Amino acid sequence: MPSNLTLRLSAVSHTLVTRNRKVRTQDSRWGKALVVGIVSAALGIFCFGGLWAWSNFQCTSLNYQISEAKETKKQHLELNRKLRVEFSNLTSIARLEKLAEAYHMGPPLPGHVLKVQWP
């Protein structure tokens, strides 16, 4: 750098001193608008990214809940099937006839059957 050229920074603008002449640069309104625009765009991108991540997390969590519900439904259907098979085995005519013979039961006599009439 030449010895007669120094650069001083002030709080508001840049001051260039050369041969006892001060040259000042003015802050431009466009510069401030550009900074505000860049900050606004960065903030918008940050907010959009946060919303996207939150919605992706919600979607993933709902998918897990759906798969758990499907698994529970499958287990309930299997239990229902087993219970129907057991019910049909317990109420089968052949089984009931064998149980009746084991307890010395036979067909009812004519006086043992009563018909009830509802009003």
N, CA, C and O atoms as a printed pandas DataFrame, in Angstrom:
     atom_number atom_name residue_name chain_id  residue_number  x_coord  y_coord  z_coord
0              1         N          MET        A               1    0.829   -1.176    0.000
1              2        CA          MET        A               1    0.000    0.000    0.000
2              3         C          MET        A               1    0.878    1.244    0.000
3              4         O          MET        A               1    1.879    1.283    0.716
4              5         N          PRO        A               2    0.537    2.245   -0.769
5              6        CA          PRO        A               2    1.342    3.471   -0.755
6              7         C          PRO        A               2    1.249    4.147    0.608
7              8         O          PRO        A               2    0.270    3.991    1.338
8              9         N          SER        A               3    2.282    4.894    0.924
9             10        CA          SER        A               3    2.344    5.527    2.240
10            11         C          SER        A               3    1.377    6.688    2.381
11            12         O          SER        A               3    0.968    7.012    3.496
12            13         N          ASN        A               4    1.005    7.315    1.289
13            14        CA          ASN        A               4    0.102    8.458    1.379
14            15         C          ASN        A               4   -1.372    8.053    1.324
15            16         O          ASN        A               4   -2.246    8.919    1.342
16            17         N          LEU        A               5   -1.656    6.766    1.257
17            18        CA          LEU        A               5   -3.033    6.284    1.156
18            19         C          LEU        A               5   -3.359    5.496    2.418
19            20         O          LEU        A               5   -2.743    4.464    2.687
20            21         N          THR        A               6   -4.301    5.967    3.169
21            22        CA          THR        A               6   -4.739    5.240    4.356
22            23         C          THR        A               6   -6.240    5.059    4.275
23            24         O          THR        A               6   -6.951    5.829    3.629
24            25         N          LEU        A               7   -6.685    4.053    4.931
25            26        CA          LEU        A               7   -8.105    3.731    4.897
26            27         C          LEU        A               7   -8.617    3.784    6.323
27            28         O          LEU        A               7   -8.121    3.071    7.195
28            29         N          ARG        A               8   -9.595    4.616    6.556
29            30        CA          ARG        A               8  -10.199    4.717    7.867
30            31         C          ARG        A               8  -11.651    4.260    7.777
31            32         O          ARG        A               8  -12.344    4.558    6.804
32            33         N          LEU        A               9  -12.099    3.545    8.784
33            34        CA          LEU        A               9  -13.477    3.092    8.829
34            35         C          LEU        A               9  -14.201    3.877    9.906
35            36         O          LEU        A               9  -13.756    3.922   11.053
36            37         N          SER        A              10  -15.291    4.483    9.549
37            38        CA          SER        A              10  -16.118    5.142   10.556
38            39         C          SER        A              10  -17.331    4.270   10.807
39            40         O          SER        A              10  -17.513    3.251   10.140
40            41         N          ALA        A              11  -18.155    4.655   11.751
41            42        CA          ALA        A              11  -19.293    3.830   12.137
42            43         C          ALA        A              11  -20.344    3.772   11.046
43            44         O          ALA        A              11  -21.026    2.755   10.914
44            45         N          VAL        A              12  -20.497    4.823   10.265
45            46        CA          VAL        A              12  -21.581    4.887    9.301
46            47         C          VAL        A              12  -21.107    4.628    7.888
47            48         O          VAL        A              12  -21.773    3.917    7.135
48            49         N          SER        A              13  -19.976    5.186    7.511
49            50        CA          SER        A              13  -19.533    5.032    6.132
50            51         C          SER        A              13  -18.018    4.894    6.089
51            52         O          SER        A              13  -17.327    5.069    7.093
52            53         N          HIS        A              14  -17.532    4.581    4.918
53            54        CA          HIS        A              14  -16.095    4.446    4.720
54            55         C          HIS        A              14  -15.521    5.804    4.356
55            56         O          HIS        A              14  -16.110    6.548    3.572
56            57         N          THR        A              15  -14.376    6.121    4.924
57            58        CA          THR        A              15  -13.722    7.388    4.591
58            59         C          THR        A              15  -12.357    7.063    4.002
59            60         O          THR        A              15  -11.566    6.349    4.618
60            61         N          LEU        A              16  -12.092    7.560    2.870
61            62        CA          LEU        A              16  -10.814    7.352    2.203
62            63         C          LEU        A              16  -10.068    8.684    2.200
63            64         O          LEU        A              16  -10.558    9.666    1.643
64            65         N          VAL        A              17   -8.906    8.723    2.806
65            66        CA          VAL        A              17   -8.127    9.957    2.874
66            67         C          VAL        A              17   -6.928    9.792    1.964
67            68         O          VAL        A              17   -6.138    8.863    2.129
68            69         N          THR        A              18   -6.796   10.672    1.027
69            70        CA          THR        A              18   -5.644   10.640    0.132
70            71         C          THR        A              18   -5.242   12.089   -0.149
71            72         O          THR        A              18   -6.068   12.857   -0.642
72            73         N          ARG        A              19   -4.037   12.475    0.139
73            74        CA          ARG        A              19   -3.481   13.823   -0.074
74            75         C          ARG        A              19   -4.381   14.906    0.502
75            76         O          ARG        A              19   -4.688   15.896   -0.162
76            77         N          ASN        A              20   -4.794   14.705    1.735
77            78        CA          ASN        A              20   -5.626   15.658    2.454
78            79         C          ASN        A              20   -7.000   15.871    1.834
79            80         O          ASN        A              20   -7.637   16.896    2.074
80            81         N          ARG        A              21   -7.448   14.933    1.057
81            82        CA          ARG        A              21   -8.794   15.007    0.505
82            83         C          ARG        A              21   -9.607   13.878    1.116
83            84         O          ARG        A              21   -9.135   12.743    1.182
84            85         N          LYS        A              22  -10.774   14.160    1.545
85            86        CA          LYS        A              22  -11.645   13.142    2.109
86            87         C          LYS        A              22  -12.707   12.782    1.079
87            88         O          LYS        A              22  -13.421   13.644    0.567
88            89         N          VAL        A              23  -12.790   11.523    0.797
89            90        CA          VAL        A              23  -13.802   11.033   -0.125
90            91         C          VAL        A              23  -14.713   10.128    0.690
91            92         O          VAL        A              23  -14.265    9.125    1.244
92            93         N          ARG        A              24  -15.945   10.469    0.761
93            94        CA          ARG        A              24  -16.900    9.688    1.544
94            95         C          ARG        A              24  -17.837    8.951    0.596
95            96         O          ARG        A              24  -18.236    9.466   -0.448
96            97         N          THR        A              25  -18.168    7.754    0.988
97            98        CA          THR        A              25  -19.181    7.000    0.243
98            99         C          THR        A              25  -20.445    6.989    1.088
99           100         O          THR        A              25  -20.401    6.725    2.289
100          101         N          GLN        A              26  -21.529    7.267    0.471
101          102        CA          GLN        A              26  -22.817    7.309    1.153
102          103         C          GLN        A              26  -23.413    5.900    1.189
103          104         O          GLN        A              26  -23.250    5.126    0.246
104          105         N          ASP        A              27  -24.117    5.569    2.306
105          106        CA          ASP        A              27  -24.841    4.302    2.357
106          107         C          ASP        A              27  -26.040    4.381    1.423
107          108         O          ASP        A              27  -26.779    5.365    1.415
108          109         N          SER        A              28  -26.211    3.358    0.665
109          110        CA          SER        A              28  -27.292    3.348   -0.308
110          111         C          SER        A              28  -28.531    2.691    0.294
111          112         O          SER        A              28  -28.432    1.767    1.101
112          113         N          ARG        A              29  -29.680    3.179   -0.109
113          114        CA          ARG        A              29  -30.927    2.560    0.326
114          115         C          ARG        A              29  -31.059    1.158   -0.262
115          116         O          ARG        A              29  -31.672    0.280    0.344
116          117         N          TRP        A              30  -30.496    0.959   -1.418
117          118        CA          TRP        A              30  -30.563   -0.348   -2.055
118          119         C          TRP        A              30  -29.774   -1.385   -1.257
119          120         O          TRP        A              30  -30.162   -2.552   -1.204
120          121         N          GLY        A              31  -28.702   -0.980   -0.657
121          122        CA          GLY        A              31  -27.910   -1.898    0.160
122          123         C          GLY        A              31  -28.693   -2.384    1.361
123          124         O          GLY        A              31  -28.682   -3.571    1.687
124          125         N          LYS        A              32  -29.380   -1.445    2.026
125          126        CA          LYS        A              32  -30.197   -1.834    3.175
126          127         C          LYS        A              32  -31.348   -2.736    2.737
127          128         O          LYS        A              32  -31.669   -3.717    3.409
128          129         N          ALA        A              33  -31.958   -2.401    1.619
129          130        CA          ALA        A              33  -33.059   -3.213    1.110
130          131         C          ALA        A              33  -32.569   -4.613    0.734
131          132         O          ALA        A              33  -33.272   -5.603    0.938
132          133         N          LEU        A              34  -31.363   -4.682    0.187
133          134        CA          LEU        A              34  -30.791   -5.969   -0.180
134          135         C          LEU        A              34  -30.543   -6.821    1.063
135          136         O          LEU        A              34  -30.829   -8.019    1.068
136          137         N          VAL        A              35  -30.014   -6.206    2.104
137          138        CA          VAL        A              35  -29.770   -6.946    3.350
138          139         C          VAL        A              35  -31.088   -7.430    3.947
139          140         O          VAL        A              35  -31.198   -8.579    4.372
140          141         N          VAL        A              36  -32.086   -6.548    3.975
141          142        CA          VAL        A              36  -33.398   -6.937    4.505
142          143         C          VAL        A              36  -33.992   -8.068    3.662
143          144         O          VAL        A              36  -34.585   -9.001    4.203
144          145         N          GLY        A              37  -33.834   -7.985    2.366
145          146        CA          GLY        A              37  -34.342   -9.034    1.476
146          147         C          GLY        A              37  -33.650  -10.369    1.712
147          148         O          GLY        A              37  -34.304  -11.410    1.758
148          149         N          ILE        A              38  -32.334  -10.342    1.860
149          150        CA          ILE        A              38  -31.583  -11.576    2.088
150          151         C          ILE        A              38  -31.959  -12.189    3.436
151          152         O          ILE        A              38  -32.146  -13.401    3.546
152          153         N          VAL        A              39  -32.066  -11.341    4.460
153          154        CA          VAL        A              39  -32.447  -11.848    5.781
154          155         C          VAL        A              39  -33.865  -12.420    5.739
155          156         O          VAL        A              39  -34.129  -13.468    6.329
156          157         N          SER        A              40  -34.777  -11.735    5.045
157          158        CA          SER        A              40  -36.150  -12.228    4.929
158          159         C          SER        A              40  -36.193  -13.560    4.178
159          160         O          SER        A              40  -36.917  -14.475    4.571
160          161         N          ALA        A              41  -35.425  -13.665    3.108
161          162        CA          ALA        A              41  -35.391  -14.908    2.340
162          163         C          ALA        A              41  -34.818  -16.048    3.184
163          164         O          ALA        A              41  -35.334  -17.165    3.149
164          165         N          ALA        A              42  -33.754  -15.769    3.943
165          166        CA          ALA        A              42  -33.163  -16.800    4.795
166          167         C          ALA        A              42  -34.152  -17.232    5.874
167          168         O          ALA        A              42  -34.273  -18.421    6.173
168          169         N          LEU        A              43  -34.857  -16.267    6.456
169          170        CA          LEU        A              43  -35.851  -16.585    7.470
170          171         C          LEU        A              43  -36.992  -17.412    6.866
171          172         O          LEU        A              43  -37.467  -18.363    7.488
172          173         N          GLY        A              44  -37.425  -17.055    5.669
173          174        CA          GLY        A              44  -38.474  -17.818    4.980
174          175         C          GLY        A              44  -38.031  -19.242    4.694
175          176         O          GLY        A              44  -38.793  -20.186    4.904
176          177         N          ILE        A              45  -36.802  -19.404    4.216
177          178        CA          ILE        A              45  -36.286  -20.748    3.929
178          179         C          ILE        A              45  -36.187  -21.552    5.213
179          180         O          ILE        A              45  -36.512  -22.739    5.226
180          181         N          PHE        A              46  -35.741  -20.920    6.299
181          182        CA          PHE        A              46  -35.637  -21.597    7.586
182          183         C          PHE        A              46  -37.015  -22.051    8.077
183          184         O          PHE        A              46  -37.174  -23.187    8.523
184          185         N          CYS        A              47  -38.012  -21.159    7.992
185          186        CA          CYS        A              47  -39.378  -21.512    8.425
186          187         C          CYS        A              47  -39.956  -22.623    7.554
187          188         O          CYS        A              47  -40.573  -23.557    8.066
188          189         N          PHE        A              48  -39.759  -22.526    6.243
189          190        CA          PHE        A              48  -40.252  -23.559    5.331
190          191         C          PHE        A              48  -39.597  -24.902    5.638
191          192         O          PHE        A              48  -40.266  -25.935    5.641
192          193         N          GLY        A              49  -38.291  -24.890    5.894
193          194        CA          GLY        A              49  -37.584  -26.127    6.237
194          195         C          GLY        A              49  -38.101  -26.724    7.533
195          196         O          GLY        A              49  -38.256  -27.941    7.639
196          197         N          GLY        A              50  -38.370  -25.878    8.520
197          198        CA          GLY        A              50  -38.925  -26.365    9.785
198          199         C          GLY        A              50  -40.299  -26.981    9.594
199          200         O          GLY        A              50  -40.585  -28.042   10.149
200          201         N          LEU        A              51  -41.156  -26.326    8.814
201          202        CA          LEU        A              51  -42.492  -26.870    8.554
202          203         C          LEU        A              51  -42.415  -28.178    7.770
203          204         O          LEU        A              51  -43.179  -29.108    8.026
204          205         N          TRP        A              52  -41.501  -28.241    6.829
205          206        CA          TRP        A              52  -41.337  -29.472    6.052
206          207         C          TRP        A              52  -40.875  -30.610    6.949
207          208         O          TRP        A              52  -41.391  -31.724    6.850
208          209         N          ALA        A              53  -39.901  -30.342    7.832
209          210        CA          ALA        A              53  -39.406  -31.385    8.734
210          211         C          ALA        A              53  -40.511  -31.839    9.686
211          212         O          ALA        A              53  -40.649  -33.034    9.946
212          213         N          TRP        A              54  -41.298  -30.896   10.206
213          214        CA          TRP        A              54  -42.389  -31.242   11.118
214          215         C          TRP        A              54  -43.431  -32.104   10.407
215          216         O          TRP        A              54  -43.884  -33.110   10.953
216          217         N          SER        A              55  -43.807  -31.713    9.196
217          218        CA          SER        A              55  -44.814  -32.495    8.467
218          219         C          SER        A              55  -44.274  -33.878    8.110
219          220         O          SER        A              55  -45.025  -34.854    8.128
220          221         N          ASN        A              56  -43.002  -33.975    7.789
221          222        CA          ASN        A              56  -42.403  -35.276    7.487
222          223         C          ASN        A              56  -42.398  -36.155    8.733
223          224         O          ASN        A              56  -42.671  -37.352    8.649
224          225         N          PHE        A              57  -42.089  -35.567    9.889
225          226        CA          PHE        A              57  -42.117  -36.311   11.155
226          227         C          PHE        A              57  -43.531  -36.790   11.462
227          228         O          PHE        A              57  -43.718  -37.930   11.887
228          229         N          GLN        A              58  -44.526  -35.934   11.252
229          230        CA          GLN        A              58  -45.923  -36.319   11.503
230          231         C          GLN        A              58  -46.338  -37.459   10.578
231          232         O          GLN        A              58  -47.015  -38.395   11.004
232          233         N          CYS        A              59  -45.937  -37.380    9.330
233          234        CA          CYS        A              59  -46.280  -38.424    8.354
234          235         C          CYS        A              59  -45.662  -39.764    8.767
235          236         O          CYS        A              59  -46.320  -40.802    8.708
236          237         N          THR        A              60  -44.403  -39.729    9.182
237          238        CA          THR        A              60  -43.724  -40.947    9.611
238          239         C          THR        A              60  -44.390  -41.532   10.849
239          240         O          THR        A              60  -44.595  -42.743   10.937
240          241         N          SER        A              61  -44.726  -40.673   11.802
241          242        CA          SER        A              61  -45.361  -41.160   13.031
242          243         C          SER        A              61  -46.742  -41.743   12.734
243          244         O          SER        A              61  -47.114  -42.759   13.322
244          245         N          LEU        A              62  -47.505  -41.127   11.842
245          246        CA          LEU        A              62  -48.813  -41.675   11.472
246          247         C          LEU        A              62  -48.672  -43.009   10.735
247          248         O          LEU        A              62  -49.499  -43.904   10.910
248          249         N          ASN        A              63  -47.639  -43.143    9.923
249          250        CA          ASN        A              63  -47.407  -44.416    9.242
250          251         C          ASN        A              63  -47.113  -45.526   10.246
251          252         O          ASN        A              63  -47.581  -46.652   10.080
252          253         N          TYR        A              64  -46.336  -45.215   11.293
253          254        CA          TYR        A              64  -46.088  -46.206   12.340
254          255         C          TYR        A              64  -47.386  -46.583   13.048
255          256         O          TYR        A              64  -47.621  -47.761   13.318
256          257         N          GLN        A              65  -48.224  -45.607   13.348
257          258        CA          GLN        A              65  -49.490  -45.888   14.014
258          259         C          GLN        A              65  -50.389  -46.756   13.132
259          260         O          GLN        A              65  -51.062  -47.659   13.627
260          261         N          ILE        A              66  -50.399  -46.483   11.837
261          262        CA          ILE        A              66  -51.217  -47.266   10.910
262          263         C          ILE        A              66  -50.719  -48.709   10.856
263          264         O          ILE        A              66  -51.521  -49.643   10.862
264          265         N          SER        A              67  -49.403  -48.893   10.802
265          266        CA          SER        A              67  -48.879  -50.269   10.746
266          267         C          SER        A              67  -49.165  -51.016   12.047
267          268         O          SER        A              67  -49.441  -52.216   12.014
268          269         N          GLU        A              68  -49.106  -50.330   13.195
269          270        CA          GLU        A              68  -49.455  -50.979   14.462
270          271         C          GLU        A              68  -50.939  -51.351   14.485
271          272         O          GLU        A              68  -51.300  -52.424   14.970
272          273         N          ALA        A              69  -51.794  -50.479   13.968
273          274        CA          ALA        A              69  -53.228  -50.774   13.929
274          275         C          ALA        A              69  -53.510  -51.957   13.010
275          276         O          ALA        A              69  -54.365  -52.787   13.319
276          277         N          LYS        A              70  -52.810  -52.044   11.894
277          278        CA          LYS        A              70  -52.997  -53.186   10.980
278          279         C          LYS        A              70  -52.563  -54.489   11.654
279          280         O          LYS        A              70  -53.216  -55.521   11.500
280          281         N          GLU        A              71  -51.463  -54.432   12.398
281          282        CA          GLU        A              71  -50.990  -55.625   13.096
282          283         C          GLU        A              71  -51.991  -56.047   14.168
283          284         O          GLU        A              71  -52.263  -57.237   14.326
284          285         N          THR        A              72  -52.536  -55.087   14.900
285          286        CA          THR        A              72  -53.543  -55.388   15.919
286          287         C          THR        A              72  -54.795  -55.983   15.275
287          288         O          THR        A              72  -55.376  -56.932   15.802
288          289         N          LYS        A              73  -55.204  -55.430   14.147
289          290        CA          LYS        A              73  -56.372  -55.959   13.437
290          291         C          LYS        A              73  -56.129  -57.407   13.004
291          292         O          LYS        A              73  -57.009  -58.260   13.120
292          293         N          LYS        A              74  -54.916  -57.666   12.502
293          294        CA          LYS        A              74  -54.585  -59.026   12.073
294          295         C          LYS        A              74  -54.646  -59.993   13.260
295          296         O          LYS        A              74  -55.146  -61.109   13.121
296          297         N          GLN        A              75  -54.140  -59.572   14.428
297          298        CA          GLN        A              75  -54.189  -60.422   15.616
298          299         C          GLN        A              75  -55.628  -60.663   16.059
299          300         O          GLN        A              75  -55.979  -61.780   16.440
300          301         N          HIS        A              76  -56.462  -59.629   16.012
301          302        CA          HIS        A              76  -57.864  -59.789   16.402
302          303         C          HIS        A              76  -58.615  -60.711   15.445
303          304         O          HIS        A              76  -59.445  -61.512   15.877
304          305         N          LEU        A              77  -58.331  -60.604   14.165
305          306        CA          LEU        A              77  -58.977  -61.500   13.197
306          307         C          LEU        A              77  -58.563  -62.953   13.421
307          308         O          LEU        A              77  -59.384  -63.862   13.300
308          309         N          GLU        A              78  -57.284  -63.170   13.748
309          310        CA          GLU        A              78  -56.808  -64.526   14.019
310          311         C          GLU        A              78  -57.469  -65.076   15.279
311          312         O          GLU        A              78  -57.874  -66.238   15.303
312          313         N          LEU        A              79  -57.583  -64.259   16.327
313          314        CA          LEU        A              79  -58.256  -64.688   17.549
314          315         C          LEU        A              79  -59.733  -64.986   17.278
315          316         O          LEU        A              79  -60.276  -65.961   17.797
316          317         N          ASN        A              80  -60.375  -64.154   16.474
317          318        CA          ASN        A              80  -61.778  -64.371   16.110
318          319         C          ASN        A              80  -61.945  -65.709   15.387
319          320         O          ASN        A              80  -62.883  -66.457   15.662
320          321         N          ARG        A              81  -61.035  -66.002   14.468
321          322        CA          ARG        A              81  -61.101  -67.263   13.730
322          323         C          ARG        A              81  -60.958  -68.449   14.683
323          324         O          ARG        A              81  -61.702  -69.424   14.578
324          325         N          LYS        A              82  -59.998  -68.367   15.616
325          326        CA          LYS        A              82  -59.794  -69.464   16.570
326          327         C          LYS        A              82  -61.013  -69.642   17.469
327          328         O          LYS        A              82  -61.411  -70.769   17.765
328          329         N          LEU        A              83  -61.599  -68.543   17.899
329          330        CA          LEU        A              83  -62.783  -68.639   18.757
330          331         C          LEU        A              83  -63.974  -69.227   18.016
331          332         O          LEU        A              83  -64.752  -69.975   18.608
332          333         N          ARG        A              84  -64.134  -68.910   16.745
333          334        CA          ARG        A              84  -65.231  -69.495   15.961
334          335         C          ARG        A              84  -65.062  -71.007   15.807
335          336         O          ARG        A              84  -66.029  -71.765   15.892
336          337         N          VAL        A              85  -63.802  -71.434   15.578
337          338        CA          VAL        A              85  -63.542  -72.870   15.453
338          339         C          VAL        A              85  -63.851  -73.568   16.769
339          340         O          VAL        A              85  -64.478  -74.628   16.782
340          341         N          GLU        A              86  -63.412  -72.974   17.880
341          342        CA          GLU        A              86  -63.681  -73.584   19.184
342          343         C          GLU        A              86  -65.180  -73.603   19.494
343          344         O          GLU        A              86  -65.689  -74.578   20.047
344          345         N          PHE        A              87  -65.887  -72.526   19.138
345          346        CA          PHE        A              87  -67.340  -72.477   19.359
346          347         C          PHE        A              87  -68.044  -73.574   18.575
347          348         O          PHE        A              87  -68.933  -74.251   19.092
348          349         N          SER        A              88  -67.632  -73.744   17.307
349          350        CA          SER        A              88  -68.278  -74.778   16.494
350          351         C          SER        A              88  -67.953  -76.169   17.025
351          352         O          SER        A              88  -68.792  -77.066   16.938
352          353         N          ASN        A              89  -66.755  -76.371   17.574
353          354        CA          ASN        A              89  -66.415  -77.675   18.172
354          355         C          ASN        A              89  -67.239  -77.923   19.430
355          356         O          ASN        A              89  -67.729  -79.031   19.645
356          357         N          LEU        A              90  -67.391  -76.896   20.258
357          358        CA          LEU        A              90  -68.120  -77.079   21.514
358          359         C          LEU        A              90  -69.616  -77.277   21.300
359          360         O          LEU        A              90  -70.266  -77.937   22.111
360          361         N          THR        A              91  -70.174  -76.723   20.235
361          362        CA          THR        A              91  -71.618  -76.833   19.999
362          363         C          THR        A              91  -71.980  -77.858   18.928
363          364         O          THR        A              91  -73.115  -77.886   18.453
364          365         N          SER        A              92  -71.025  -78.696   18.550
365          366        CA          SER        A              92  -71.340  -79.686   17.515
366          367         C          SER        A              92  -72.306  -80.743   18.074
367          368         O          SER        A              92  -72.262  -81.084   19.256
368          369         N          ILE        A              93  -73.155  -81.236   17.213
369          370        CA          ILE        A              93  -74.185  -82.196   17.596
370          371         C          ILE        A              93  -73.544  -83.493   18.097
371          372         O          ILE        A              93  -74.005  -84.061   19.088
372          373         N          ALA        A              94  -72.509  -83.960   17.442
373          374        CA          ALA        A              94  -71.867  -85.223   17.832
374          375         C          ALA        A              94  -71.288  -85.111   19.242
375          376         O          ALA        A              94  -71.427  -86.040   20.038
376          377         N          ARG        A              95  -70.659  -84.017   19.554
377          378        CA          ARG        A              95  -70.085  -83.821   20.890
378          379         C          ARG        A              95  -71.185  -83.767   21.950
379          380         O          ARG        A              95  -71.067  -84.377   23.012
380          381         N          LEU        A              96  -72.253  -83.030   21.648
381          382        CA          LEU        A              96  -73.349  -82.922   22.619
382          383         C          LEU        A              96  -74.021  -84.273   22.861
383          384         O          LEU        A              96  -74.426  -84.567   23.985
384          385         N          GLU        A              97  -74.144  -85.103   21.808
385          386        CA          GLU        A              97  -74.727  -86.434   21.982
386          387         C          GLU        A              97  -73.835  -87.305   22.858
387          388         O          GLU        A              97  -74.348  -88.045   23.697
388          389         N          LYS        A              98  -72.518  -87.241   22.689
389          390        CA          LYS        A              98  -71.593  -88.010   23.521
390          391         C          LYS        A              98  -71.684  -87.572   24.976
391          392         O          LYS        A              98  -71.686  -88.404   25.883
392          393         N          LEU        A              99  -71.760  -86.238   25.197
393          394        CA          LEU        A              99  -71.891  -85.728   26.567
394          395         C          LEU        A              99  -73.208  -86.185   27.201
395          396         O          LEU        A              99  -73.246  -86.502   28.390
396          397         N          ALA        A             100  -74.280  -86.220   26.420
397          398        CA          ALA        A             100  -75.579  -86.656   26.938
398          399         C          ALA        A             100  -75.516  -88.119   27.357
399          400         O          ALA        A             100  -76.066  -88.488   28.394
400          401         N          GLU        A             101  -74.851  -88.956   26.563
401          402        CA          GLU        A             101  -74.696  -90.360   26.936
402          403         C          GLU        A             101  -73.845  -90.504   28.191
403          404         O          GLU        A             101  -74.129  -91.351   29.038
404          405         N          ALA        A             102  -72.806  -89.686   28.317
405          406        CA          ALA        A             102  -71.936  -89.770   29.491
406          407         C          ALA        A             102  -72.698  -89.401   30.763
407          408         O          ALA        A             102  -72.407  -89.953   31.824
408          409         N          TYR        A             103  -73.651  -88.499   30.688
409          410        CA          TYR        A             103  -74.442  -88.091   31.855
410          411         C          TYR        A             103  -75.795  -88.827   31.929
411          412         O          TYR        A             103  -76.681  -88.429   32.684
412          413         N          HIS        A             104  -75.938  -89.871   31.161
413          414        CA          HIS        A             104  -77.159  -90.706   31.128
414          415         C          HIS        A             104  -78.389  -89.860   30.838
415          416         O          HIS        A             104  -79.409  -89.950   31.523
416          417         N          MET        A             105  -78.269  -89.065   29.841
417          418        CA          MET        A             105  -79.406  -88.229   29.440
418          419         C          MET        A             105  -79.964  -88.796   28.142
419          420         O          MET        A             105  -79.225  -89.335   27.318
420          421         N          GLY        A             106  -81.259  -88.669   27.972
421          422        CA          GLY        A             106  -81.892  -89.141   26.756
422          423         C          GLY        A             106  -82.843  -88.089   26.238
423          424         O          GLY        A             106  -82.886  -86.971   26.751
424          425         N          PRO        A             107  -83.602  -88.444   25.225
425          426        CA          PRO        A             107  -84.561  -87.469   24.719
426          427         C          PRO        A             107  -85.622  -87.175   25.780
427          428         O          PRO        A             107  -85.923  -88.050   26.592
428          429         N          PRO        A             108  -86.188  -85.993   25.795
429          430        CA          PRO        A             108  -87.184  -85.653   26.819
430          431         C          PRO        A             108  -88.483  -86.427   26.612
431          432         O          PRO        A             108  -88.883  -86.725   25.487
432          433         N          LEU        A             109  -89.109  -86.735   27.705
433          434        CA          LEU        A             109  -90.417  -87.406   27.652
434          435         C          LEU        A             109  -91.483  -86.360   27.328
435          436         O          LEU        A             109  -91.235  -85.162   27.463
436          437         N          PRO        A             110  -92.662  -86.801   26.903
437          438        CA          PRO        A             110  -93.683  -85.820   26.504
438          439         C          PRO        A             110  -94.088  -84.866   27.626
439          440         O          PRO        A             110  -94.480  -83.740   27.321
440          441         N          GLY        A             111  -94.021  -85.231   28.859
441          442        CA          GLY        A             111  -94.424  -84.346   29.944
442          443         C          GLY        A             111  -93.327  -83.392   30.390
443          444         O          GLY        A             111  -93.587  -82.465   31.156
444          445         N          HIS        A             112  -92.120  -83.608   29.924
445          446        CA          HIS        A             112  -90.998  -82.772   30.343
446          447         C          HIS        A             112  -90.862  -81.483   29.545
447          448         O          HIS        A             112  -90.185  -80.555   29.988
448          449         N          VAL        A             113  -91.471  -81.411   28.417
449          450        CA          VAL        A             113  -91.349  -80.223   27.569
450          451         C          VAL        A             113  -92.531  -79.325   27.833
451          452         O          VAL        A             113  -93.680  -79.751   27.711
452          453         N          LEU        A             114  -92.262  -78.087   28.194
453          454        CA          LEU        A             114  -93.311  -77.104   28.447
454          455         C          LEU        A             114  -93.226  -76.006   27.409
455          456         O          LEU        A             114  -92.136  -75.541   27.074
456          457         N          LYS        A             115  -94.358  -75.597   26.908
457          458        CA          LYS        A             115  -94.406  -74.479   25.964
458          459         C          LYS        A             115  -94.847  -73.254   26.721
459          460         O          LYS        A             115  -95.874  -73.276   27.398
460          461         N          VAL        A             116  -94.096  -72.199   26.617
461          462        CA          VAL        A             116  -94.405  -70.967   27.298
462          463         C          VAL        A             116  -94.968  -69.997   26.276
463          464         O          VAL        A             116  -94.400  -69.813   25.199
464          465         N          GLN        A             117  -96.083  -69.382   26.619
465          466        CA          GLN        A             117  -96.696  -68.404   25.718
466          467         C          GLN        A             117  -96.508  -67.017   26.323
467          468         O          GLN        A             117  -96.808  -66.786   27.494
468          469         N          TRP        A             118  -96.041  -66.166   25.556
469          470        CA          TRP        A             118  -95.862  -64.778   25.991
470          471         C          TRP        A             118  -97.109  -63.978   25.640
471          472         O          TRP        A             118  -97.715  -64.181   24.587
472          473         N          PRO        A             119  -97.474  -63.094   26.505
473          474        CA          PRO        A             119  -98.713  -62.322   26.230
474          475         C          PRO        A             119  -98.628  -61.452   25.013
475          476         O          PRO        A             119  -99.592  -60.762   24.679
